[in-house]
Amino acid sequence: MPHVVLLRHGESHWNLEQRFTGWMDVDLSDNGMEQARRAGRSLHEQGYLFDTAFTSYLKRAIRTLWITMDHLDQMWLPVIKDWRLNERHYGTLQGESKVKFEEIYGAEQVHQWRRAYDVRPPHLAPDDPRHPRFEAKYRKLEPGAVPTAESLADTVARVLPSWRELIAPRVRAGEDVLVVGHGNSLRALVKYLDGLSDEGITNLNIPLAVPRVYVFGTDLEMERRFYLREGKEEEIPDPMGEELEEGSR
C-alpha cells in the first residue's frame, strides 16, 4: 500500500515573531530546524522509505525537507519543487505583525483575512518590492499565474493541479511520497483527500513538522490516516472540534 506523508515546515523566524509570511522567503528558526530533525528521526525509526519528495519554492519548506531527508538517511531522494505548493499569498499583509494589523483594522477583519475560506486580503501593487515578479525563482512563470493575494479557496485551486498532475500519478504507480509544504498548501491537499467542507477546512490546523500519514489502497482509496508524533501513531482530530494554533500561517 503506498504512503503519502504530508509535512508542514518547521517554525520559521516569522512564525516566532507572529508576522504574516505567505510567499516571503523566510528561513527556519533554530527551533524549526530541531522540529525538522525530530520529524526525520521519527520517520526513520518507523522504517519509512520514500521514492520521491515534493516541496515548494520557499526555503523554509526546502530546508525542512533537506533536514528530514538527512535524518531519514535518504539524501539521495529525487526532489521535485513546484511553486504551486507555496504557502497562501497574503498580499499586503506579508511581513506585517498580526498584532499591529489587529490594532489598525480590528481583530474581526484580520480573522476574516486569515480564516475565511473565500476572503482575500488586499492585493500587492505591481511596483511593491514584495511582488513575486521581482524574484528570480518566478521569472519563467506567465505573468498572470503569479498571485498578489489569495484566499484559501484560491490556494486550493492552485494546489490541486499539482496533486493531480505530479503527485497522484506516482502514488497510483505504488510509490511512497513525501510532501513538505506549508500550513495552507497542505490544508488544500487535506481538504481534497479528507473530503472536508469549506467550513471544515477553515477549522483545521496542520501542526508544525509533525508527519501526517495517508495509507492508500487501489485507485487512491484512502485506507488509514494518522499523525506520527515521536514515533507513535496518533489519531487525527475532527477538524470541527480542533483548536486552532495561533502561529498558523
C-alpha positions in Angstrom: 0.0 0.0 0.0 1.6 3.3 -1.0 2.0 6.0 1.7 1.8 9.8 1.3 3.3 11.8 4.2 2.4 15.5 4.4 4.9 17.5 6.5 4.5 21.2 7.3 7.8 23.0 7.6 9.3 23.7 11.0 8.9 27.0 12.8 10.2 30.0 10.8 11.6 33.2 12.2 8.4 35.0 11.3 6.2 32.3 12.9 8.2 33.1 16.0 7.6 36.8 15.6 3.9 36.5 14.8 4.2 38.0 11.4 2.3 37.1 8.2 4.7 35.2 6.0 3.0 34.0 2.8 5.4 34.0 -0.2 8.1 35.9 1.7 11.2 33.6 1.7 11.8 33.4 5.4 14.1 30.7 6.8 13.7 28.3 9.8 14.4 29.3 13.3 16.8 27.1 15.4 13.7 25.5 16.9 12.3 24.9 13.4 15.4 23.1 12.4 15.1 20.9 15.6 11.5 20.2 14.7 12.6 19.0 11.3 15.2 16.8 12.8 12.6 15.2 15.1 10.3 14.6 12.1 13.1 12.9 10.2 14.2 10.8 13.2 10.5 9.7 13.8 10.1 8.6 10.2 13.4 6.8 10.2 12.6 4.9 13.4 9.4 3.7 11.9 11.2 2.5 8.7 9.7 4.9 6.2 11.3 4.6 2.8 10.3 7.1 0.1 10.6 7.0 -3.7 10.1 10.8 -4.3 9.8 14.0 -2.4 7.9 17.2 -3.3 8.2 20.7 -1.9 7.6 24.3 -2.7 9.9 27.1 -3.9 10.2 28.5 -0.4 13.3 27.9 1.7 11.6 27.1 5.0 10.0 24.1 3.3 13.1 23.2 1.3 15.3 23.3 4.3 12.8 21.2 6.3 12.9 18.6 3.5 16.7 18.6 3.5 16.9 18.1 7.2 14.2 15.5 7.2 15.9 13.5 4.4 19.3 13.8 6.2 17.8 12.2 9.4 16.0 9.6 7.3 19.4 8.8 5.7 17.7 9.3 2.3 19.5 12.3 0.9 19.5 10.5 -2.4 15.8 11.0 -2.9 14.7 12.7 -6.1 13.1 16.0 -5.2 10.5 17.9 -7.3 9.9 21.5 -6.5 6.6 23.1 -7.6 5.7 26.7 -6.9 2.1 25.6 -6.7 2.9 24.1 -3.3 3.9 27.5 -2.0 2.1 29.0 1.0 -1.0 31.0 0.5 -0.2 34.6 -0.7 -1.2 37.1 2.0 -0.9 40.2 -0.2 -0.2 43.4 1.7 -0.3 41.5 5.0 3.1 39.8 4.2 5.8 40.8 6.6 3.4 42.7 8.9 2.7 42.0 12.5 -0.5 40.3 13.3 -0.9 42.3 16.5 -0.2 45.6 14.6 -2.8 44.8 11.9 -5.4 43.9 14.6 -4.8 47.3 16.1 -5.3 49.0 12.8 -8.1 47.0 11.2 -9.7 45.2 14.2 -9.4 41.6 15.3 -12.5 40.5 13.3 -11.2 41.8 10.0 -7.8 40.2 10.5 -9.5 36.9 11.5 -11.6 37.1 8.2 -8.4 37.6 6.2 -6.7 34.7 7.9 -9.5 32.2 8.3 -12.5 32.8 6.0 -12.5 30.4 3.1 -13.1 32.8 0.2 -11.9 36.2 1.5 -8.7 37.7 0.1 -6.5 40.2 1.9 -5.6 43.4 0.0 -3.5 42.8 -3.2 0.1 43.9 -3.6 0.6 46.7 -6.1 2.6 45.9 -9.2 5.5 48.1 -8.0 5.5 46.8 -4.4 9.0 45.3 -3.8 7.3 42.3 -2.2 5.7 41.4 -5.5 6.8 37.9 -6.7 7.6 39.2 -10.2 10.8 40.7 -8.7 12.1 37.3 -7.6 14.3 35.2 -9.9 12.6 31.9 -8.9 9.3 33.0 -10.6 10.8 34.6 -13.7 9.7 31.8 -16.1 6.0 31.8 -14.9 3.4 33.5 -17.0 2.6 37.0 -15.5 -1.0 36.1 -14.9 -0.1 33.0 -13.0 1.7 34.8 -10.1 -0.8 35.8 -7.3 -0.7 39.1 -5.5 -3.2 38.0 -2.8 -5.1 34.7 -2.2 -8.0 33.3 -0.2 -7.8 29.8 1.0 -10.2 28.9 -1.9 -7.6 30.4 -4.4 -4.9 28.3 -2.7 -6.9 25.1 -3.1 -7.5 25.9 -6.8 -3.7 26.4 -7.2 -2.5 23.3 -5.2 -4.9 20.6 -6.5 -3.4 20.6 -10.1 0.0 19.8 -8.5 -1.6 16.9 -6.8 -3.4 15.6 -9.9 -0.6 16.2 -12.4 2.6 15.4 -10.4 1.9 13.6 -7.1 -1.2 11.3 -7.6 0.2 9.5 -10.7 3.2 8.4 -8.6 1.0 7.2 -5.8 -1.1 5.3 -8.3 2.1 3.6 -9.5 2.8 2.4 -6.0 5.4 5.0 -4.9 5.7 6.3 -1.4 5.8 10.0 -1.4 6.9 12.8 1.0 5.4 16.2 0.5 6.9 19.1 2.5 4.8 22.2 2.3 3.0 24.9 4.3 0.1 25.3 6.6 -2.3 26.4 3.8 -1.0 24.5 0.9 -1.2 21.3 3.0 -4.7 22.3 4.2 -5.7 22.4 0.5 -4.5 18.9 0.0 -6.1 17.7 3.2 -9.4 19.3 2.1 -9.3 17.2 -1.0 -8.0 13.9 0.5 -10.3 14.0 3.5 -13.3 15.3 1.6 -13.7 18.3 4.0 -16.3 21.0 3.5 -15.4 24.7 3.1 -16.3 25.2 6.7 -14.4 22.1 7.9 -11.2 23.2 6.4 -11.3 26.7 8.0 -11.2 25.0 11.4 -8.3 22.7 10.5 -4.7 23.3 11.6 -1.7 21.5 10.4 0.9 21.3 13.2 4.5 22.3 12.5 6.8 19.5 11.4 4.5 16.6 12.5 4.2 13.9 9.8 0.6 13.4 8.6 0.5 10.0 7.1 -2.0 8.7 4.5 -2.1 5.0 3.5 -3.8 4.3 0.2 -5.3 1.2 -1.4 -6.1 0.7 -5.0 -7.0 3.7 -7.1 -6.1 6.2 -4.4 -8.7 4.9 -2.0 -7.7 6.0 1.5 -7.3 3.2 4.0 -5.8 5.0 7.0 -4.6 8.4 8.1 -2.8 9.4 11.3 -0.1 11.7 12.7 3.3 10.2 13.5 4.4 12.0 16.6 7.6 10.9 18.3 7.4 7.6 16.6 3.9 6.8 17.7 0.7 6.8 15.6 -1.8 9.4 16.8 -5.4 9.8 15.8 -6.1 12.8 13.7 -8.7 15.1 15.5 -12.0 16.0 14.0 -11.4 19.4 12.3 -14.7 20.8 13.5 -13.5 20.3 17.1 -9.8 21.0 16.6 -8.3 24.0 18.4 -6.6 26.4 16.0 -2.9 27.2 16.5 -2.1 30.9 16.8 1.1 30.6 14.9 -0.5 29.0 11.9 0.1 31.0 8.7 
